Amino acid sequence: MSESSAEAVASAASAVVDAASATGAGWRRATGIAGAAIGVIAAGAAAGVALERMTVGRGMRAKARLALDSTGPYGALRGTPGKAYADDGTELYYEVDDVEPQGGPANRRRRLFGRKSPLPVTVVFSHGYCLTQDSWHFQRAALRGVVRTVHWDQRSHGRSARGAAQLRDDEPLTIDQLGRDLKAVIDAAVPEGPIVLVGHSMGGMTVMALAAQFPELISERVAATVFVGTSSGRLGEVNFGLPVAGVNAVRRVLPGVLKAMGQQAALVEKGRRVTADLFAGIIKRYSFASRDVDPAVTRFAERMIEGTPIDVVAEFYPAFTDHDKTEALARFTDMPVLVLAGIGDLVTPSEHSEAIADLLPDAELVLVPDAGHLVMLEHPEAVTDRLADLLTRAGAVPAGVTVGGYGSTSSSAQG
C-alpha cells in the first residue's frame, strides 16, 4: 500500500466516523463503506486481496466456504463443561479434558512422554483476541487424555457471556479484568495442584495480568508458562506491516471507526457479511504467513474471527494500547518458560517475544519461520513439540520423545 493510498484510506475512514451520527438510510448506506474501510485499514493491502479474488467467482467462493464449514474437523473437540463467575458476575465457560485411565492409551503415552504415567498437572490454555478456546485444536488433540487440560473462552468470546461490567455499567474492558477472569476459572476448574499456563496473544497478556495481581498463585502453583505470539507492552508502536503513512492512518482513525461501528452493531454485521470476501483475505494475511495452509484451517480461523461481534471487537481494542505488564514478567523467572512466535507475525511481531525472552534469560525462545500470528494453527507440530518438551523440563511429565504427527497443516511446516 502506497503512502497516498494510506492517506486515502484515512480520509475514507474519517468519513465513516462522521457517518456514525447519521440515522436511517444514511447510516445504512454508510454501513457497507464502514465494513470495507475498516478492512482496508486493518489489512493495508485491499488491492492485493481484491486481485487474488478476481480469479474465482463469488458464487464458487461461497460454495467452497459452505463445503469447508460442513466438513472441517477443526474446533470439534469437546470436554466436560463448566462455568466460573468473574468478580463482576460474568459467566465464563470452560471445558476440562481429564486424564484417561492409566494416563491414556499406552502407545500415545509412550510417544508423548515415555512409558511412565504423567504426574498430576493441569495445563490451562488462554486464547487470543477475536478467537475462542478452539484455536488450540491441535494442541488439545495431542494432549487429550494424557495430561489434564482446561480450555476457556474469554469474556464476550465463544460460549462465555458478554462482560457484565461492560454491558451493565459501561466500564471499559481492561487486561487486568481478564487476569481476574483467569483467576476465577482456575479457582473453579483447578482448585489445587500444579498448573502450566499457556497463553496466545491476548491470552498471554491475560496470564501476565494474572501474575501482576496474584503473585502468590504464580509462585506457589505454577510449574511452567508458555507465551505464544504475545507482548508485554508497547503495542501502540506496532506498524501492522504498513508504511509510515498507513500506520499513522490506522492510529488516527481506527479507534473512532471501531467505536462508531460498535454503536451500530446490527447494521455493521450486515455490512461484514456483504464484504465477507474482503475480510477473508484480510484474516488470512494477518493470521498466516505461509502460502500453503490447509484451506479448512484458514476457513476455521475465519469462522472464529467472524463469530466475534463487532461491538466486542470495538470494546476490547483500546485495552491493548494501555497494556503494559513488563514488570509482571519477573514473576516467571524461577520456572521453565517457553516464548514462541512466528517470524511473519504482523499483529504481535516476533520482536515483542524477543523482548519478553530478554527479560527472562532462562526462557527458551523459539521463532518459527514461515509462520504468522496463528502459529499454533499454521504450524501446530512445532508448537506442540515445544510444549511437550516444556512439560518434560518442568517435571510435569516423565522424560519422553518429541511429539510428532499431530496435525501438520502445510508442506512447509517446520518441526
For each residue, the residues with C-beta under 8 A, 3 or more apart:
1: 5 6 9 44 45 46 47 242 243 246
2: 5 6 243
3: 6 7 243 244 245 246
4: 7 8 245
5: 1 2 8 9 47 246
6: 1 2 3 9 10 44 242 243 245 246 248 249
7: 3 4 10 11 245 249
8: 4 5 11 12
9: 1 5 6 12 13 37 40 41 246 249
10: 6 7 13 14 41 245 248 249 252 253
11: 7 8 14 15
12: 8 9 15 16 33 37 40
13: 9 10 16 17 37 38 40 41 249 253 254 256 257
14: 10 11 17 18 253 256
15: 11 12 18 19 30 33 37
16: 12 13 19 20 30 33 34 37 38 257 260 261
17: 13 14 20 253 256 257 260
18: 14 15 21
19: 15 16 22 26 27 30 33 34 260
20: 16 17 27 259 260 261 263 264
21: 18
22: 19 26 27 30
23: 26 27
24: 27 28
25: 28 29
26: 19 22 23 29 30
27: 19 20 22 23 24 30 31 264 267
28: 24 25 31 267
29: 25 26 32 33
30: 15 16 19 22 26 27 33 34
31: 27 28 34 35 264 267 268 270 271
32: 29 35 36 271 274 275
33: 12 15 16 19 29 30 36 37 271
34: 16 19 30 31 37 38 257 260 261 268 271
35: 31 32 38 39 268 271 272 274 275 278 279
36: 32 33 39 40 46 271 275 278
37: 9 12 13 15 16 33 34 40 41 257
38: 13 16 34 35 41 42 254 257 258 261
39: 35 36 42 43 46 275 278 279 282
40: 9 12 13 36 37 43 44 46 278
41: 9 10 13 37 38 44 249 250 253 254 257
42: 38 39 240 250 254 282 286
43: 39 40 46 49 281 282 285 286
44: 1 6 40 41 240 241 242 246 250
45: 1 48 49 281 282 285
46: 1 36 39 40 43 49 50 278 282
47: 1 5 50 51
48: 45 51 52 281
49: 43 45 46 52 53 277 278 281 282 285
50: 46 47 53 54 278 281
51: 47 48 54
52: 48 49 55 281
53: 49 50 56 61 277 281
54: 50 51
55: 52
56: 53 60 61
57: 60 61
58: 61 62 277
59: 62 63
60: 56 57 63 64
61: 53 56 57 58 64 65 277 280
62: 58 59 65 66
63: 59 60 66 67
64: 60 61 67 68 295
65: 61 62 68 69 299 302
66: 62 63 69 70
67: 63 64 70 71
68: 64 65 71 72 295 296 299 300
69: 65 66 72 299 303
70: 66 67
71: 67 68 296
72: 68 69 75 296 299 300
73: 76 296
74: 134 137 296 297 300 377
75: 72 132 134 137 300 303 304
76: 73
77: 97 134 137 140 141 144
78: 81 95
79: 95 96 97 98 149 151
80: 95 96 97 98
81: 78 93 94 95
82: 93 94 95 96 188 189
83: 91 92 93 94 188
84: 91 92 94 152 181 184 185 187 188 189
85: 89 90 91 92 184 188
86: 89 90 92 155 163 164 177 180 181 184
87: 180 184
88: 163 164 165 168 171 177
89: 85 86 164
90: 85 86 155 160 161 162 163 164 165 181
91: 83 84 85 160 161
92: 83 84 85 86 152 153 154 155 160 161 181 184 185
93: 81 82 83 152 153 158 159 160 161
94: 81 82 83 84 133 150 151 152 153 185 188 189
95: 78 79 80 81 82 133 150 151 152
96: 79 80 82 148 149 150 189
97: 77 79 80 140 143 144 145 148 149 150 151
98: 79 80 145 148
99: 103 104 118 145 146 147 148
100: 103 104 105 145 146
101:
102: 106 109 117
103: 99 100 109 117 118 145 146
104: 99 100 108 109 144 145 146
105: 100 108 109 145
106: 102 109 110
107: 110 111
108: 104 105 111 112 145 146
109: 102 103 104 105 106 112 113 114 115 117 118 146
110: 106 107 113 114 115 400 401
111: 107 108 400 401 403
112: 108 109 142 143 146 388 397 400 401 403
113: 109 110 116 118 146 388 391 392 397 398 399 400
114: 109 110 397 398 399 400 401
115: 109 110 398
116: 113 398
117: 102 103 109 398
118: 99 103 109 113 121 146 147 391 396 397 398
119: 194 395 396 397 398
120: 148 193 194
121: 118 147 148 193 194 195 196 223 391 394 396 397
122: 147 148 149 150 189 190 193 194 195 196
123: 143 147 148 149 150 195 196 198 391
124: 149 150 152 182 185 186 189 190 195 196 197 198
125: 133 136 139 140 149 150 151 152 198 199 203
126: 152 154 182 197 198 199 200 202 203 204 206 207
127: 131 132 133 135 136 151 153 154 157 158 200 201 202 203
128: 131 135 200 201 202 203 229 373
129: 201 202 316 320
130: 157 304 305 308 312 313
131: 127 128 134 135 157 200 201 304 305 308
132: 75 127 135 153 157 158 159 304 307
133: 94 95 125 127 136 151 152 153 158
134: 74 75 77 131 137 151 158 300 304
135: 127 128 131 132 200 301 304 374 376 377
136: 125 127 133 139 140 151 198 200 376
137: 74 75 77 134 140 141 300 377 380 407
138: 141 142 376 377 380 381 383 384 406 407
139: 125 136 142 143 198 376 380 383 384 387
140: 77 97 125 136 137 143 144 149 151
141: 77 137 138 144 406 407
142: 112 138 139 380 384 388 403 406 407
143: 97 112 123 139 140 146 147 149 384 387 388
144: 77 97 104 140 141 149
145: 97 98 99 100 103 104 105 108
146: 99 100 103 104 108 109 112 113 118 143
147: 99 118 121 122 123 143 391 396 397
148: 96 97 98 99 120 121 122 123
149: 79 96 97 122 123 124 125 140 143 144
150: 94 95 96 97 122 123 124 125 185 189 190
151: 79 94 95 97 125 127 133 134 136 140
152: 84 92 93 94 95 124 125 126 133 160 182 185 189
153: 92 93 94 127 132 133 157 158 159 160
154: 92 126 127 157 158 160 178 181 202 203 206
155: 86 90 92 160 161 162 163 173 177 178 181
156: 160 161 162 163 166 173 309 312 315 316
157: 127 130 131 132 153 154 160 308 312
158: 93 127 132 133 134 153 154 307
159: 93 132 153
160: 90 91 92 93 152 153 154 155 156 157
161: 90 91 92 93 155 156 164
162: 90 155 156 166 167 312
163: 86 88 90 155 156 166 167 173 177 315
164: 86 88 89 90 161 167 168
165: 88 90 168 169 171 177
166: 156 162 163 169 170 171 172 173 315
167: 162 163 164
168: 88 164 165
169: 165 166
170: 166
171: 88 165 166
172: 166 318 319
173: 155 156 163 166 177 178 315 316 318 319
174: 177 178 319 322
175: 178 179 202 205 206 208 209 319 320 322 323 325
176: 179 180 209 212 213
177: 86 88 155 163 165 173 174 180 181
178: 154 155 173 174 175 181 182 202 205 206 209
179: 175 176 182 183 206 207 208 209 210 211 212 213 214
180: 86 87 176 177 183 184 209 210 213
181: 84 86 90 92 154 155 177 178 184 185 206
182: 124 126 152 178 179 185 186 206 207 209 210
183: 179 180 186 187 210 213 214 217
184: 84 85 86 87 92 180 181 187 188
185: 84 92 94 124 150 152 181 182 188 189
186: 124 182 183 189 190 191 195 217
187: 84 183 184 190 191
188: 82 83 84 85 94 184 185 191
189: 82 84 94 96 122 124 150 152 185 186
190: 122 124 150 186 187 193 195
191: 186 187 188
192:
193: 120 121 122 190 221
194: 119 120 121 122 221 222 223 396
195: 121 122 123 124 186 190 221 222 223
196: 121 122 123 124 222 223 224 225 226 390 391 394 396
197: 124 126 207 210 222 224 225 226
198: 123 124 125 126 136 139 203 225 226 228 387
199: 125 126 202 203 204 205 206 207 208 225 226 227 228 230
200: 126 127 128 131 135 136 203 204 228 229 230 376
201: 127 128 129 131 204 205 228 229 230 347 348 373
202: 126 127 128 129 154 175 178 199 205 206 230 316 320
203: 125 126 127 128 154 198 199 200 206 207 228 230
204: 126 199 200 201 207 208 227 228 229 230 231
205: 175 178 199 201 202 208 209 230 231 232 320 323 325
206: 126 154 175 178 179 181 182 199 202 203 209 210
207: 126 179 182 197 199 203 204 210 211 225 227
208: 175 179 199 204 205 211 212 232 325 328 329
209: 175 176 178 179 180 182 205 206 212 213 325 328
210: 179 180 182 183 197 206 207 213 214 217 218
211: 179 207 208 214 215 218 325 328 329 331 332
212: 176 179 208 209 215 325 327 328 331
213: 176 179 180 183 209 210
214: 179 183 210 211 217 218
215: 211 212 218 219 331
216: 219 220
217: 183 186 210 214 220 221 222
218: 210 211 214 215 221 222 331 332
219: 215 216 222 331 334
220: 216 217
221: 193 194 195 217 218
222: 194 195 196 197 217 218 219 225 332 335
223: 121 194 195 196 335 336 394 395 396
224: 196 197 335 336 337 338 390 391 393 394 396
225: 196 197 198 199 207 222 332 335 336 337 338
226: 196 197 198 199 337 338 339 340 387 390
227: 199 204 207 230 337 338 339 340 353 356
228: 198 199 200 201 203 204 340 341 375 376 383
229: 128 200 201 204 340 341 342 345 347 348 353 373 374 375
230: 199 200 201 202 203 204 205 227 341 348 352 353 356
231: 204 205 234 235 323 348 352 353 355 356
232: 205 208 323 324 325 326 328 329 352 355 356 359
233: 323 324 325 326
234: 231 237 324 352
235: 231 238 320 321 323 348 352
236: 251 320 321
237: 234
238: 235 347 348 349
239: 242 244 246 247
240: 42 44 246 247 250 286 346 347
241: 44 346
242: 1 6 44 239 245 246 247 249 250
243: 1 2 3 6 246 247
244: 3 239 247 248
245: 3 4 6 7 10 242 248 249
246: 1 3 5 6 9 44 239 240 242 243 249 250
247: 239 240 242 243 244 250 251
248: 6 10 244 245 251 252
249: 6 7 9 10 13 41 242 245 246 252 253
250: 41 42 44 240 242 246 247 253 254
251: 236 247 248 254
252: 10 248 249
253: 10 13 14 17 41 249 250 256 257
254: 13 38 41 42 250 251 257 258 317
255: 258 259 317 318
256: 13 14 17 253 259 260
257: 13 16 17 34 37 38 41 253 254 260 261
258: 38 254 255 261 262 310 313 314 317
259: 20 255 256 262 263 314
260: 16 17 19 20 34 256 257 263 264
261: 16 20 34 38 257 258 264 265 268 310 311 314
262: 258 259 265 268 310 311 313 314 315
263: 20 259 260 311
264: 20 27 31 260 261 267 268
265: 261 262 268 269 309 310 311
266: 269 270
267: 27 28 31 264 270 271
268: 31 34 35 261 262 264 265 271 272 310
269: 265 266 272 273 309 310
270: 31 266 267 273 274
271: 31 32 33 34 35 36 267 268 274 275
272: 35 268 269 275 276 279 306 310
273: 269 270 276
274: 32 35 270 271
275: 32 35 36 39 271 272 278 279
276: 272 273 279 280 306
277: 49 53 58 61 280 281
278: 35 36 39 40 46 49 50 275 281 282
279: 35 39 272 275 276 282 283 302 306
280: 61 276 277 283 284 302
281: 43 45 48 49 50 52 53 277 278 284 285
282: 39 42 43 45 46 49 278 279 285 286
283: 279 280 286 287 298 301 302 305 306
284: 280 281 287 288 293 298 301 302
285: 43 45 49 281 282 288 346
286: 42 43 240 282 283 346 347 372 373
287: 283 284 298 301 305 372 373 374 377 378
288: 284 285 293 298 301 371 372 373 374 377 378
289: 342 343 344 345 370 371 372 378
290: 293 370 371 372 378 379 410 412 413
291: 412
292: 410 411 412
293: 284 288 290 297 298 377 378 409 410
294: 297 298 409 410
295: 64 68 298 299
296: 68 71 72 73 74 299 300
297: 74 293 294 300 301 377 378 409
298: 283 284 287 288 293 294 295 301 302
299: 65 68 69 72 295 296 302 303
300: 68 72 74 75 134 137 296 297 303 304 377
301: 135 283 284 287 288 297 298 304 305 374 377
302: 65 279 280 283 284 298 299 305 306
303: 69 75 299 300 306 307
304: 75 130 131 132 134 135 300 301 307 308
305: 130 131 283 287 301 302 308
306: 272 276 279 283 302 303
307: 132 158 303 304
308: 130 131 157 304 305 312 313
309: 156 265 269 312 313
310: 258 261 262 265 268 269 272 313 314
311: 261 262 263 265 314 315
312: 130 156 157 162 308 309 315 316
313: 130 258 262 308 309 310 316 317
314: 258 259 261 262 310 311 317
315: 156 163 166 173 262 311 312
316: 129 156 173 202 312 313 319 320
317: 254 255 258 313 314 320
318: 172 173 255 321 322
319: 172 173 174 175 316 322 323
320: 129 175 202 205 235 236 316 317 323
321: 235 236 318
322: 174 175 318 319
323: 175 205 231 232 233 235 319 320
324: 232 233 234
325: 175 205 208 209 211 212 232 233 328 329
326: 232 233 329 359
327: 212 330
328: 208 209 211 212 232 325 331
329: 208 211 232 325 326 332 333 356 359 360
330: 327 333 359
331: 211 212 215 218 219 328
332: 211 218 222 225 329 335 337 360 363
333: 329 330 360 362
334: 219
335: 222 223 224 225 332 394
336: 223 224 225 362 364 390 393 394
337: 224 225 226 227 332 360 362 363 364
338: 224 225 226 227 363 364 366 386 387 390
339: 226 227 353 356 357 360 363 364 365 366
340: 226 227 228 229 353 365 366 367 368 375 382 383 386
341: 228 229 230 345 348 349 350 352 353 366 367 368 371 375
342: 229 289 345 350 367 368 370 371 372 373 375 378 379
343: 289 350 367 368 369 370 371
344: 289 370 371 372
345: 229 289 341 342 348 349 350 371 372 373 375
346: 240 241 285 286 349 372 373
347: 201 229 238 240 286 372 373
348: 201 229 230 231 235 238 341 345 352 353 373
349: 238 341 345 346 352
350: 341 342 343 345 353 354 367
351: 354 355
352: 230 231 232 234 235 341 348 349 355 356
353: 227 229 230 231 339 340 341 348 350 356 357 365 367
354: 350 351 357 358 365 367
355: 231 232 351 352 358 359
356: 227 230 231 232 329 339 352 353 359 360 363
357: 339 353 354 360 361 363 365
358: 354 355 361
359: 232 326 329 330 355 356
360: 329 332 333 337 339 356 357 363
361: 357 358
362: 333 336 337
363: 332 337 338 339 356 357 360
364: 336 337 338 339 386 390
365: 339 340 353 354 357
366: 338 339 340 341 382 386
367: 340 341 342 343 350 353 354
368: 340 341 342 343 371 375 379 382 383 414
369: 343 414
370: 289 290 342 343 344 379 412 414
371: 288 289 290 341 342 343 344 345 368 375 378 379 382 414
372: 286 287 288 289 290 342 344 345 346 347 375 378
373: 128 201 229 286 287 288 342 345 346 347 348
374: 135 229 287 288 301 377 378
375: 228 229 340 341 342 345 368 371 372 378 379 382 383
376: 135 136 138 139 200 228 379 380 383
377: 74 135 137 138 287 288 293 297 300 301 374 380 409
378: 287 288 289 290 293 297 342 371 372 374 375 409 410 413
379: 290 342 368 370 371 375 376 382 383 408 409 410 413 414
380: 137 138 139 142 376 377 383 384 406 407 408 409
381: 138 384 385 403 404 405 406 407 408 413 415
382: 340 366 368 371 375 379 385 386 413 414 415
383: 138 139 228 340 368 375 376 379 380 386 387
384: 138 139 142 143 380 381 387 388 403 406 407
385: 381 382 388 389 402 403 404 415
386: 338 340 364 366 382 383 389 390
387: 139 143 198 226 338 383 384 390 391 403
388: 112 113 142 143 384 385 391 392 397 400 402 403
389: 385 386 392 393 402
390: 196 224 226 336 338 364 386 387 393 394
391: 113 118 121 123 147 196 224 387 388 394 396 397
392: 113 388 389 395 396 397 398 399 400
393: 224 336 389 390
394: 121 196 223 224 335 336 390 391
395: 119 223 392
396: 118 119 121 147 194 196 223 224 391 392
397: 112 113 114 118 119 121 147 388 391 392 400
398: 113 114 115 116 117 118 119 392
399: 113 114 392
400: 110 111 112 113 114 388 392 397
401: 110 111 112 114
402: 385 388 389 415
403: 111 112 142 381 384 385 387 388 406
404: 381 385 415
405: 381 408
406: 138 141 142 380 381 384 403
407: 137 138 141 142 380 381 384
408: 379 380 381 405 413
409: 293 294 297 377 378 379 380 413
410: 290 292 293 294 378 379 413
411: 292
412: 290 291 292 370
413: 290 378 379 381 382 408 409 410
414: 368 369 370 371 379 382
415: 381 382 385 402 404
